[in-house]
Amino acid sequence: MDYKVNAGGCLRGQITVPGDKSISHRVVMLGAIAEGVTEADGLLEGADVLATIAAFRSMGVRIDGPRQGHLRIEGVGLRGLQAPADTIDCGNSGTAMRLLTGLLAGQGFDSSLTGDDSLQRRPMGRVLTPLAQMGAEIEAQDGRAPLHIHGRPLRGIHYDLPVASAQVKSAVLLAGLYATGDTCVREPAPTRDHSERMLQGFGQPLRVDGAQRCLSPGAHLRGQSLRVPGDISSAAFFLLGASIAAKSDLLLEGVGINPTRTGIVEILTRMGARIDLLRLREVGGEPVADLRVRHAPLRGIDIPARLVPLAIDEFPAIFIAAAAADGVTRIHGAEELRVKESDRIAVMAAGLRSLGIVVEELADGAIIHGGALGAGEVASHGDHRIAMAFAMAGLIARGPIHIRDCANVATSFPNFPELARAAGLDLEVQSS
């Protein structure tokens, strides 16, 4: 599946983006190992979350839905999972694979995890290292999937993350539920804290001491009723589009504004974007707001290193914002982008160059010289966020942009083409 985006237009009106993918994964996982029923509304029905649902169904958990964002999970308790009959397929989801690895390491049965070609190229060693210290026995192919997990008794550890990663932090904490003794994780920079918030919401106490999070096993997780807020990573593309396209004025309803996820808002605001947070409230233990974004001229900036982990998934949109800005934008400390669904530094740099933008690629980021975007063809390399970012670039391009290999947009934003067209983007979906 490819996209063709015709040049011009603006984004106006009022839209609602899908439920937060990170939170949706964790609702399914904790609901499955809790006692009693968990019901969730607003759940993302993308392919990544559906893979997590299928994984727990294969381990004996009864899950009804999702239907129009509603999901009902009959939890089996911490020790109630059953050995899956077949290898669990995580599809394209690194979150599913890394968090499941931690959760399954301490079970009383063996299991195997695989994924699509893209996921099998992504490094899993940063999860396997701390789990091995806990006593886990996991076979991998050069630190990559498929993974063969031999369930073993685990012991708690105190682990200092070498690289800020919410997925690694979450995997270790989930393994800690099955360990003897305390499990503590210290992170070098703040990362999204959905796992900590949700663990506490389900009844697992956590001790927070600065950058360290500790849990003691033995608590009983209890089923919950909750609502999943809109995904700020999905909203990011509309924040981008409305910022760069003249005459845009767009309202995004019910978006999660967890402070560990709002780096995209701060970065765009520093570049000159007009983003207002309206009707601040709390939904399911997460801060939520309506976001109004209007067109404003952007300027190049040096992105502060402290904001990089708070916007790591939104950097494809930030690359496009930098290309549209007046002046030079410098990105450092973002080497994590090299090991996402694609090498996002290399792929974004190549795509921008094909549209006439000057980009200096760095090992840990890029230097992007703002300029006029021309027509052209871009390869997304199957990376959903890169496809959506270049789609929004069409708003200010001098001619059509063809984006190749966009099928994986369904992993995080199944209705992106329809919602983008409703807001004003001239987008066509074409067969490859």
C-alpha positions as CSV (number, residue, x, y, z in Angstrom):
1,M,0.0,0.0,0.0
2,D,1.3,3.5,-1.0
3,Y,0.2,7.0,-0.3
4,K,0.0,9.8,-2.8
5,V,-0.4,13.3,-1.2
6,N,-1.3,16.2,-3.5
7,A,0.3,19.5,-2.6
8,G,-1.6,22.2,-0.8
9,G,-4.5,22.5,1.6
10,C,-4.7,23.1,5.3
11,L,-6.0,21.3,8.4
12,R,-9.2,22.6,10.0
13,G,-12.0,21.4,12.2
14,Q,-12.2,19.0,15.2
15,I,-10.9,15.4,15.3
16,T,-10.3,12.6,17.8
17,V,-7.1,10.5,17.4
18,P,-7.0,6.8,18.3
19,G,-6.3,5.6,21.9
20,D,-2.8,5.6,23.2
21,K,-0.9,2.6,21.9
22,S,1.5,2.4,24.8
23,I,-1.3,2.5,27.3
24,S,-3.4,0.0,25.3
25,H,-0.7,-2.6,25.4
26,R,-0.3,-2.3,29.1
27,V,-4.1,-2.4,29.8
28,V,-4.2,-5.8,28.0
29,M,-1.1,-7.2,29.8
30,L,-2.1,-6.1,33.3
31,G,-5.7,-6.9,32.8
32,A,-4.8,-10.4,31.8
33,I,-2.7,-11.1,34.9
34,A,-5.0,-9.3,37.3
35,E,-7.7,-11.0,39.3
36,G,-11.3,-10.2,38.2
37,V,-12.6,-8.3,35.2
38,T,-10.9,-5.4,33.4
39,E,-13.0,-3.2,31.1
40,A,-11.5,-0.5,28.9
41,D,-12.9,2.1,26.5
42,G,-11.0,4.0,23.9
43,L,-8.6,1.1,23.3
44,L,-6.5,1.4,20.1
45,E,-7.6,-1.3,17.6
46,G,-4.3,-1.2,15.6
47,A,-2.4,-4.3,14.6
48,D,0.2,-3.9,17.3
49,V,-2.4,-4.0,20.1
50,L,-4.3,-6.8,18.4
51,A,-1.1,-8.9,18.5
52,T,-0.9,-8.4,22.2
53,I,-4.5,-9.4,22.6
54,A,-3.9,-12.5,20.5
55,A,-0.9,-13.4,22.6
56,F,-2.9,-13.5,25.8
57,R,-5.8,-15.4,24.2
58,S,-3.2,-18.0,23.3
59,M,-2.3,-18.3,27.0
60,G,-5.8,-19.0,28.1
61,V,-7.1,-15.5,28.9
62,R,-10.7,-14.8,27.8
63,I,-10.9,-11.4,26.0
64,D,-14.0,-10.0,24.4
65,G,-13.5,-7.3,21.8
66,P,-12.2,-4.9,20.9
67,R,-15.5,-3.5,19.5
68,Q,-15.5,0.3,18.9
69,G,-12.7,0.6,21.4
70,H,-14.3,-1.4,24.2
71,L,-12.5,-4.4,25.6
72,R,-13.4,-6.9,28.4
73,I,-10.7,-9.0,29.9
74,E,-11.3,-11.9,32.4
75,G,-8.0,-11.8,34.3
76,V,-6.4,-15.1,35.4
77,G,-4.2,-13.7,38.1
78,L,-0.4,-13.6,38.3
79,R,0.0,-17.4,38.1
80,G,-2.9,-18.2,35.9
81,L,-1.4,-18.0,32.4
82,Q,-1.1,-21.2,30.4
83,A,1.6,-22.4,28.1
84,P,0.8,-21.3,24.5
85,A,0.5,-24.1,22.0
86,D,2.4,-22.2,19.3
87,T,5.0,-19.4,18.9
88,I,3.5,-16.0,19.8
89,D,3.7,-13.6,16.9
90,C,4.2,-10.0,18.0
91,G,3.9,-8.7,14.4
92,N,5.6,-5.3,14.2
93,S,5.4,-4.4,17.8
94,G,8.6,-3.9,19.8
95,T,6.5,-2.9,22.8
96,A,4.7,-6.3,22.8
97,M,7.9,-8.3,22.4
98,R,10.0,-6.5,25.0
99,L,7.3,-6.3,27.6
100,L,6.1,-9.9,27.0
101,T,9.7,-11.1,27.4
102,G,9.9,-9.7,30.9
103,L,6.4,-10.9,31.8
104,L,7.0,-14.5,30.5
105,A,10.6,-14.9,31.9
106,G,9.3,-15.9,35.3
107,Q,6.4,-18.1,34.3
108,G,6.2,-21.9,35.0
109,F,6.3,-22.8,31.3
110,D,8.3,-22.2,28.1
111,S,7.3,-19.9,25.3
112,S,8.6,-18.4,22.1
113,L,8.2,-15.0,20.6
114,T,8.6,-13.9,16.9
115,G,7.6,-11.0,14.7
116,D,7.7,-9.6,11.2
117,D,11.0,-9.0,9.3
118,S,11.3,-5.5,10.7
119,L,10.9,-6.6,14.3
120,Q,13.3,-9.5,13.9
121,R,16.0,-6.9,12.9
122,R,15.5,-4.9,16.1
123,P,17.9,-5.4,19.0
124,M,16.6,-7.2,22.1
125,G,19.8,-7.4,24.0
126,R,19.1,-4.4,26.2
127,V,16.1,-6.4,27.6
128,L,17.9,-9.7,27.7
129,T,20.8,-8.4,29.7
130,P,18.9,-7.4,32.9
131,L,16.6,-10.3,32.7
132,A,19.6,-12.7,32.6
133,Q,20.8,-11.0,35.8
134,M,17.4,-11.9,37.3
135,G,18.0,-15.5,36.4
136,A,16.0,-15.7,33.1
137,E,17.0,-18.2,30.5
138,I,16.3,-16.8,27.0
139,E,17.7,-18.0,23.7
140,A,18.1,-15.4,21.0
141,Q,19.6,-15.1,17.5
142,D,22.5,-12.6,17.9
143,G,20.4,-10.7,20.4
144,R,17.4,-10.6,18.1
145,A,14.1,-12.5,17.7
146,P,12.9,-15.1,17.5
147,L,13.2,-15.5,21.3
148,H,12.8,-18.8,23.1
149,I,12.0,-18.2,26.8
150,H,12.5,-21.0,29.4
151,G,10.3,-20.0,32.3
152,R,12.5,-19.9,35.5
153,P,12.3,-18.6,39.1
154,L,13.6,-15.1,39.1
155,R,15.3,-12.9,41.7
156,G,15.0,-9.2,42.1
157,I,17.8,-6.9,41.1
158,H,18.9,-3.3,41.2
159,Y,19.5,-2.2,37.6
160,D,20.8,1.0,36.2
161,L,19.6,1.4,32.6
162,P,22.5,2.3,30.3
163,V,20.1,4.0,27.9
164,A,16.8,5.6,28.7
165,S,14.1,3.2,27.6
166,A,10.6,2.8,28.8
167,Q,10.3,-0.6,27.2
168,V,13.3,-2.0,29.1
169,K,12.2,-0.4,32.3
170,S,8.8,-1.9,31.9
171,A,10.1,-5.3,31.0
172,V,12.2,-5.5,34.2
173,L,9.4,-4.2,36.4
174,L,7.0,-6.8,34.9
175,A,9.6,-9.6,35.6
176,G,9.9,-8.2,39.1
177,L,6.3,-9.2,39.7
178,Y,7.5,-12.8,39.6
179,A,10.8,-12.4,41.4
180,T,11.9,-13.0,44.9
181,G,13.0,-9.8,46.6
182,D,12.8,-6.2,45.4
183,T,13.3,-5.1,41.8
184,C,14.6,-1.6,41.3
185,V,15.3,0.2,38.0
186,R,17.1,3.5,37.7
187,E,16.9,5.5,34.5
188,P,19.4,8.0,33.2
189,A,16.7,10.3,31.9
190,P,12.9,10.4,32.3
191,T,10.9,8.1,30.0
192,R,7.2,7.5,29.7
193,D,5.8,6.2,33.0
194,H,2.6,4.5,31.9
195,S,3.7,1.2,33.4
196,E,4.3,2.7,36.8
197,R,1.0,4.5,36.8
198,M,-0.9,1.5,35.7
199,L,0.8,-1.0,38.0
200,Q,-0.2,1.3,40.9
201,G,-3.7,1.6,39.5
202,F,-4.0,-2.2,39.4
203,G,-2.9,-2.4,43.0
204,Q,0.9,-3.0,42.8
205,P,2.7,-0.5,45.1
206,L,5.8,1.2,43.7
207,R,8.4,3.2,45.5
208,V,9.7,6.2,43.6
209,D,13.0,7.8,44.7
210,G,14.2,10.3,42.1
211,A,15.1,8.4,39.0
212,Q,14.6,5.0,40.7
213,R,11.5,2.8,40.7
214,C,11.2,-0.2,43.0
215,L,8.6,-2.8,43.5
216,S,8.2,-5.7,46.0
217,P,6.4,-8.8,44.7
218,G,3.4,-10.3,46.5
219,A,0.6,-7.7,45.7
220,H,-2.6,-8.9,44.2
221,L,-3.5,-7.1,40.9
222,R,-7.2,-6.2,40.7
223,G,-9.2,-5.7,37.5
224,Q,-10.1,-2.1,36.7
225,S,-12.5,-0.1,34.6
226,L,-10.7,2.7,32.7
227,R,-10.6,4.8,29.6
228,V,-7.6,5.1,27.3
229,P,-6.7,8.7,26.3
230,G,-5.9,9.7,22.8
231,D,-2.3,9.0,21.7
232,I,-0.1,12.0,21.6
233,S,2.2,10.1,19.2
234,S,-0.7,10.0,16.7
235,A,-1.7,13.6,17.5
236,A,1.9,14.7,16.6
237,F,1.3,14.4,12.9
238,F,-1.7,16.7,13.1
239,L,0.2,19.1,15.3
240,L,2.9,19.1,12.6
241,G,0.5,19.5,9.7
242,A,-1.6,22.4,11.3
243,S,1.6,24.2,12.3
244,I,3.2,24.2,8.9
245,A,0.1,24.7,6.6
246,A,-1.2,28.3,6.2
247,K,-4.8,29.0,7.4
248,S,-4.8,25.8,9.6
249,D,-6.8,25.8,12.8
250,L,-7.4,22.3,14.3
251,L,-8.7,21.0,17.6
252,L,-7.6,17.5,18.8
253,E,-9.9,16.2,21.5
254,G,-9.0,14.1,24.5
255,V,-5.2,13.7,24.0
256,G,-3.0,12.3,26.7
257,I,-0.5,14.8,28.0
258,N,1.5,12.7,30.3
259,P,4.5,14.8,31.2
260,T,6.9,12.0,30.0
261,R,5.3,12.2,26.6
262,T,4.9,16.0,25.8
263,G,8.4,16.6,24.4
264,I,6.7,17.0,20.9
265,V,4.6,19.9,22.2
266,E,7.6,21.6,23.9
267,I,9.8,21.2,20.8
268,L,7.2,22.5,18.4
269,T,6.4,25.4,20.7
270,R,10.1,26.3,21.0
271,M,10.1,26.3,17.1
272,G,7.3,28.9,17.2
273,A,4.2,26.6,17.0
274,R,0.9,27.9,18.4
275,I,-0.5,25.0,20.5
276,D,-3.0,25.7,23.3
277,L,-3.9,23.1,26.0
278,L,-7.6,23.3,26.8
279,R,-9.9,21.6,29.3
280,L,-7.2,19.9,31.3
281,R,-8.5,16.9,33.2
282,E,-7.6,13.4,34.3
283,V,-8.8,10.2,32.6
284,G,-7.9,6.7,33.9
285,G,-5.0,8.2,36.0
286,E,-3.5,10.0,33.0
287,P,-3.6,13.8,32.4
288,V,-5.6,14.7,29.3
289,A,-6.4,17.9,27.3
290,D,-7.9,19.1,24.1
291,L,-5.1,20.6,21.9
292,R,-5.8,23.5,19.6
293,V,-3.1,24.1,17.0
294,R,-3.0,27.0,14.5
295,H,-0.5,27.8,11.7
296,A,2.6,29.7,12.7
297,P,6.0,30.3,11.1
298,L,8.5,27.9,12.5
299,R,12.2,28.6,13.1
300,G,15.1,26.2,13.4
301,I,16.5,25.4,16.9
302,D,19.0,23.3,18.7
303,I,16.8,20.7,20.3
304,P,17.7,20.3,24.0
305,A,19.0,16.9,24.9
306,R,16.7,16.5,27.9
307,L,13.7,16.6,25.5
308,V,14.9,13.8,23.2
309,P,13.6,10.9,25.3
310,L,10.3,12.7,25.9
311,A,9.7,12.8,22.1
312,I,11.6,9.8,20.8
313,D,8.7,8.4,18.9
314,E,7.7,11.7,17.4
315,F,11.0,12.5,15.7
316,P,9.8,11.8,12.2
317,A,7.3,14.6,12.6
318,I,10.1,16.8,14.1
319,F,12.3,16.2,11.1
320,I,9.5,17.5,8.8
321,A,9.0,20.5,11.1
322,A,12.7,21.3,10.8
323,A,12.6,21.0,7.0
324,A,9.7,23.5,7.0
325,A,11.3,25.9,9.4
326,D,13.4,29.0,8.7
327,G,17.0,28.3,9.6
328,V,18.8,25.2,10.9
329,T,17.7,22.6,13.4
330,R,20.2,20.5,15.2
331,I,19.4,17.1,16.8
332,H,21.8,15.3,19.0
333,G,21.5,12.5,21.5
334,A,18.9,10.6,19.5
335,E,20.9,7.5,18.6
336,E,17.9,5.4,19.8
337,L,16.3,6.4,16.4
338,R,18.7,4.0,14.7
339,V,17.0,1.0,16.2
340,K,13.3,1.8,15.8
341,E,11.0,0.2,13.1
342,S,13.6,1.5,10.7
343,D,16.8,3.5,11.1
344,R,14.8,6.6,11.4
345,I,17.8,9.0,11.1
346,A,18.9,7.4,7.8
347,V,15.4,7.0,6.3
348,M,14.2,10.5,7.2
349,A,17.4,12.0,5.9
350,A,17.2,10.2,2.6
351,G,13.5,11.1,2.2
352,L,14.1,14.8,2.9
353,R,17.0,14.9,0.5
354,S,14.8,13.4,-2.2
355,L,12.5,16.4,-1.7
356,G,15.3,18.9,-1.9
357,I,16.1,19.5,1.7
358,V,19.8,19.7,2.9
359,V,20.4,17.2,5.7
360,E,23.7,16.4,7.5
361,E,23.3,12.9,9.0
362,L,25.0,12.4,12.4
363,A,25.6,9.2,14.4
364,D,23.2,10.4,17.0
365,G,20.9,12.8,15.1
366,A,21.0,15.2,12.2
367,I,21.5,18.8,11.1
368,I,18.5,19.9,9.0
369,H,18.5,23.1,6.9
370,G,15.0,24.4,6.4
371,G,13.9,25.0,2.8
372,A,11.3,24.5,0.2
373,L,10.0,20.9,-0.2
374,G,9.7,19.7,-3.7
375,A,7.7,16.9,-5.3
376,G,9.1,13.4,-5.2
377,E,9.0,9.9,-4.1
378,V,9.9,8.7,-0.6
379,A,10.5,5.2,0.7
380,S,9.1,4.7,4.2
381,H,10.8,1.3,4.6
382,G,7.5,0.0,6.2
383,D,7.8,2.5,9.1
384,H,4.4,3.8,10.0
385,R,5.6,7.0,11.6
386,I,7.8,7.9,8.7
387,A,4.9,7.4,6.3
388,M,2.6,9.7,8.3
389,A,5.2,12.3,8.7
390,F,5.9,12.6,5.0
391,A,2.1,12.6,4.3
392,M,1.8,15.8,6.3
393,A,4.8,17.2,4.3
394,G,2.5,17.2,1.3
395,L,0.6,20.2,2.8
396,I,3.5,22.5,1.9
397,A,5.2,20.6,-1.0
398,R,5.5,22.1,-4.4
399,G,4.0,19.0,-6.0
400,P,2.8,15.5,-5.2
401,I,4.7,13.3,-2.8
402,H,4.5,9.5,-3.3
403,I,5.2,7.5,-0.2
404,R,6.0,3.8,-0.6
405,D,5.2,0.9,1.7
406,C,2.6,2.4,4.0
407,A,0.7,-0.7,5.1
408,N,2.2,-0.6,8.6
409,V,0.4,2.6,9.4
410,A,-2.4,0.2,10.5
411,T,-0.2,-0.9,13.4
412,S,-0.7,2.4,15.3
413,F,-3.3,4.5,13.4
414,P,-5.7,2.3,11.3
415,N,-7.9,5.2,10.3
416,F,-5.2,7.7,9.5
417,P,-6.1,8.3,5.8
418,E,-9.7,8.9,6.6
419,L,-9.1,11.2,9.5
420,A,-6.4,13.1,7.6
421,R,-8.7,13.6,4.6
422,A,-11.5,14.8,6.9
423,A,-9.2,17.4,8.3
424,G,-8.1,18.6,4.9
425,L,-5.2,16.6,3.6
426,D,-5.4,15.6,-0.1
427,L,-4.3,11.9,0.4
428,E,-4.9,9.0,-1.9
429,V,-4.3,5.3,-0.9
430,Q,-2.9,3.3,-3.8
431,S,-2.1,-0.4,-4.3
432,S,1.6,-1.1,-4.3
